[in-house]
Amino acid sequence: MPLETGTYIDSLNPSNPGNTDPLSQADDHLRLLKSTLKATFPNVAGAITGTHTAINTKISEGAAAITSDGSTPTLSAGITGAEVKTLIGVAEPAISSDGSTPSLTAGIDAGEVRTLIGAAPAATTATLSAVYPVGAIYTSVVATSPATLFGNTWEAIGAGKVLIGLDASDTDFDTVEATGGSKTHTLTVDELPAHTHNMTIENTRGAGSAGAENGSSSFSTVDTSSTGGDQAHTIVQPFLVVYMWKRTA
């Protein structure tokens, strides 16, 4: 009998080959049977160990992955939400949040998120970590923390202060992270430039006066009246405000 036409199992005729068919035609039927099995099960790369009941159940479930009572949808037994999302092309969010703290979805790592949003890859992050080791200072005119940019642990430092280099010969600047100084200063008497305010007064004898005898004049030296507001003056140098962080881990 002639070979069947078709590609899959449903095209096979169990009556072939006939009892009177030559052996050469029987060989053709065997080859057809092998090619049909491979075409029908192209992804089977190992033994199928499930029973016919389990396989039949899985096939019947596939016909109705989601059922509903008219209001609430329900996944059929053996069907997961992830399988349904994959089927309809829904992607899991890489980052979720409880309203305050963001969290990476299971199976998503920070490197994948950086790639997704175009941030620096892990190799670049490692390089930046080497450039800014623990104890390094990072400055910027943008408020984004370096922890967000390339990881590690940082703390904001130097609020209202400027940086100054260590000077081992000066006790004011011989300790790392020491602080000091002030924005204003009130001069003490010792800090005033040396100067005088002498005043000479001539007192001529007259009625009711206590001048020298015989109408002569007398002279005395007195202090001037007080002046000045005794206020502190600013000693702030010209500055540029930036954000500063120190890497702590």
PyMOL commands that set and color helices and strands:
alter all, ss='L'
color gray80, all
select helices_A, chain A and resi 9-11+23-40+52-62+81-88+110-117+122-131+146-150+189-191+213-215
alter helices_A, ss='H'
color red, helices_A
select strands_A, chain A and resi 66-68+73-75+95-97+102-104+137-140+154-156+184-185+200-204+217-221+233-234+243-247
alter strands_A, ss='S'
color yellow, strands_A
deselect
rebuild
show_as cartoon
